[in-house]
Amino acid sequence: MSEHAPRTSQILISDRDPGLPFSKGLLASQIMVTGLSPYRAYQVAEKVELRLLEDRRDAIDSGELAMITLEVIRDVAGERYASNYLRWQRVEHLDVPIVILIGGATGVGKSTIATQLAARLGIVRVVATDAIREVMRAMLSAELMPTLHVSSFQADRAVREPPTRAADALVMGYREQTAAVSVGINALIERAAIEGTSIVIEGAHVVPGFFDVDKHGDAILAVPFIIGIDDEERHRSHFAAREDAVASRPATRYVEGFDGIRALQGYVKGQALSHGVPVIPNHSFDQTIATVIDLVMDKATSQAAEVSAELAAAGAPQAPPAQQTAVPQTRPHTA
């Protein structure tokens, strides 16, 4: 073996008790928070490990590891992803749970985005509002709460006294259904704030104006947004894909109720606009995930800055700069 060949001995994270060994898999999962795909994140982690081995390191502290990781991300993926990694270092010092709320009409891709986003942010709790509705349906009969016992885009069928216009009946029934399910949504938000556990809540019943995150203040990092698809044919095609993926969900009823689904999308987008909640178009999965990651980073960075300003105004001690960023400044690159 060449004297310059990298060693295969274990590298320890020196400031982690009782000496946590370096792990490519763990580092890759942390890097995915930048918006990089799992494959690209693992590439970065491999390059970080190679650099440590070439330097013949037995141990490294987490701050220096973060510095090296940032440099490798910048070299491999570019400044955008490096910036996200840099911002996330500060976000982690907030020490508050992240509560992500993903709304949108049926078939826009909420569940897929929620699952991928949770994996990249290291969030283990993902709850669909349909699950909340199922629990409430078991507690409240169809006679007592009829709108709970139909799909969101069929809510007009369960309105007791429907208005003259069919479109108004659909929105009326949907609002009644959403108001009931939002009791469970608000309970989940409350639990996240009390327990300090992050959560992703997704579903057709995540409607701005029906849930309250403001009352928790800085106790949570709340990131609500709506997913939408402007192109009708693209939206319609999602139901065929859903039928292929889930045999128990025939696309027929979605196709038959498509006009209602589109009408509810318009209503939800209007609610988002009036409450200042972002609407993110789902044209491309990768682009949508990248946009969502940027949104989470922007919200988190903004809240971190506000908390730091409040601490400074109160004269409270803050983490030293090296601990806040754990990363170096951008260095020049040559071609």
N, C-alpha and C positions, 0 to 999 in steps of 0.2 A: 504494500500500500504506500502511495506517495505521502511524504511528510506534510504536504499541503492539502491532502484530502480532508474533507469535513469529518468531524467526529460524529458518532451516533449516540453519545451519552446524553442523558436527560438534562434539560435546561430548566432550572427552577425560577419561579417568580419570587424574588427575594423578599418583597414586602407583603406577601400573602402568607398568612399563618395557616398551617405549619409548613409552608413552602410548596405552593401549588405548582405542579409541573406545567411547562408550556405545552399547549395543545393546538395543533393546526385547526382541528374541527371547531374548537371553542372560539378561536380567533376569527375564523371564517364566519361563524354565526354572528359575531359582533360587528364584522365588517359589512354584513348584509344590510345593516341599518342605514348605510349610505345610499342604498338603492341599487347596488350592484347585484347581479344575479348570483345564485349560489355557486355556479361554476366559476365566475370571475372572482368572487370573494375567496374561494378556495385557492385560486391561482395566486392571489395576493398573499394569503397566509403561507403558502409554500415558499414564496420568494422571501418572506420575512424569516421563516425558519432557516432557509439556505444561508441568508445573510448572518444569522446568529451562529450557525455552525461554522461558516467560513471564518468568523471572528473568534472561533474556539471559545465561546462563552459557556460557563457553567451556570451562571445565574444572571438575572437582569431584573430591575425593578419595573413596576407597571408603568411608571411615567416614561422611562426610556423606551420601553416596548411600544408605547403609544406613539412616541416620536418617530421611531423606525417605521411603524406601520403607516403613519401618515405619509412619510417620504415615499414608501413603496406604492401606496395608493395613488399618490400624485404622479409618479413615474409610469405606472401601469394603466391607470384609468383616467387621469386628468384632474384638473383643479376642482371641478364641480363636486366630484365624489370626495376629494380630499377635504373640501370645505364642509361637506355634510359630516364627515368623521370628526373634524375639528369642533363643530358645533355640538355634536353629540357628547363629547367629553364634558362640556359645560352642563348639558342637560342632565347628565347622570347625577350631578351634584345637587339637583333640585330635590331629590329624594321624595318625590310625590308620584302617585300612580297615574298612568296614562289612561284616559278614557276616550276611546275612539268610537264615534257614532256614525255609521254609514247607512244613509237612506237612499231611496230611489224606487222607481216602479219595478214591478215584476219583470225579470228577464234582462236586466241591464248589466248583470255581472257582479252584484254585491257580494255574494258568498265567496266567489273565487278571489276577489280582491281582499276581502276580510281575512281569508285563510293565509294568503301570501304575505299580507301586511303584518299579521300577527307573528308569523314565522321570522320575518326579517327584524322585527322589533323585540323579539324574545318574549312575546305575550302568550301565555298559555290558556287564557280564558277567552273563548269566542262564543257568544250567545246570539242565536237567531231569534228575532221577534216572533217568528212562527212557533217556536218552542214555548214562548211565554203565552201565546194565544191558545196553544193546546192545553196548557195547564189551566188557564182560565175557563176554557170550554168544559173541562172536567168538573169545574166548580159551579159554573153558571149554565143552566139549561138553555136550550134554544128558545123556550117560551119566555124566559127571564131576560136574556140578552141575545136576540136573534142575529145581530150583525157579527157576533163572534163566531158563528157557525157557518159562515160562507167565506169564500176567498175575497181578498180586498177588492178585486175588479168586478166582483158580483155583489157588492154590498148593497146596491140599489134594490135587490130582490128581498132584502130583509128589513127595509125601512117600513115602519108601521103605518105612517101617514105620508106617503110619497108626495112631493110637490108636482106641479104640472109638468115641468121639463124633466126628461129622463136624465140628462146630464147633472142636474141639480140633485136628483135622487141618489146618484152614484156618489157624489162628493159628500152628501149628507150622511149616507150610510158609512162611508169610509172614515169620515171624521168621528162618528160614534164608535166605530171599531178601534180606531187609533187612540181615542181618548181612554178607552178601557185598557188597551195593551200598554199604554204609556205609564199606567200605574206601576206595572212591572218594570218598565225601563227605568223609571225614576228610582225604584227600589234598588235596582242593580247599581246605579250610579252612587246612591247613598252608601251601599255596602262597600263599593270600591274605595270611597273616601274614608270610611271608618277603618277598614282593614288594611288600607294601603296597598291594594292589589290592582294591577292593571287589567284592563278588559277591553275587548272589541265587541260592540253591539251592532248588529247589522240586520236590516230587514225593511220591508215595505212600510212598517209602522214607525220608523225613525223619521219623524216629520218635525221640522223646526216650528217652534211655538207650542209643542205638546210635551216637551221635556225641559227640565231646568238644570242647567249646569252652573249658572252664575252664583247660585246661593252657596256653593262650596268654595268660592273664591280661589285662593292659591292652594287649597288642600288637594286639588287634582289638576292635572293637565288635560283639559277637555279639547278634543279636536273633532267637531262635527263637520260632515260634508255630505253632499248629495251626488250620486252617480247618475248620469243621464246619457241617452243615446238619441241624437237629433235625427239621424237617418232612419226612417220607418222600416225600410227593407232590411237594413242591418239589424235593427232591433228584432224584427220578425224571425230572422235567421237564428237568433239565439235559442228560440224554443225548439227548433229541430235538433240543435246540438244538445239541449237539455234532455230531450227524449232519448237520444242515443246514449247519454251518460247515465240516466236514471230511468230504467224500464217502467217503474211504477208511476211515472209522471207523463202520461200521453200528452202530446203537444196539441191535440184537438181542442181541448177546452181553452187553452191559451190563445190559439188562433181565433176561436169563436169570440173570445173576450178581448181581442186585441185593441179594438177601438176604446174600450173602457180602460185598458192598461195605459194607452197613450193619453187619455184624458186625465188620469190620475198623475201621470208624469208631469203634465202641465201644471196641475194643482200644487204638487210638491215643490216644483221649481219656483212657483210663485211664492210659496211659503218661505223657501230658502232666501229668495231675493229680499223679501220684506223683513227678514230677521238677520240679514247679513251673514248667511251661511254660504260657503263656496259651493258652486255646482261644477263638477269635474266631468267633462265629456269622456266617454269610454270608446274612443276610436281605435286605440291599439292598447293591448294589455300592458306591454312593457312601458309605453309612454304614460299610461294611467298610473301605474305603480310608481314611476319616477315622480310624477306630479304630486301624488299623495305623500310620498316621502318628503318632498320639498315642503309641502304644506305642514306636515308634522314638525319638521325642523324649524320652519319659520315661527310656528306657534310656540314651540318649546324654547327657542332662543329668545323670543320676545318676553315670555314669562320669566325666564332665567334672569334677563336684564332687569325686569321690574323688581324681582325679589332682591337682587343685588343692590339696586338703588334704594329700596326700602331699608335694607340692613345698614347701608352706608349712612342714610339719613338718621337712623336710630342709634348710630355709633356702635352697632354690634360687630363683633369680629367676623371676618370672612376668610374663606380658604385662600391660602397664598396663591399668587398668580400661576406658579408652576403647577399647582394642584388643580387650579381651575381649568387650565387648557391642556397641560401635559403634552404639548406639541410645540414645535418650533415655528418661526415665521416662514413665509414662502421664500424659497431660495431660487435664484435665477437658473434658467436652463439654457444649455447651448444645443444647437442643432446637431 
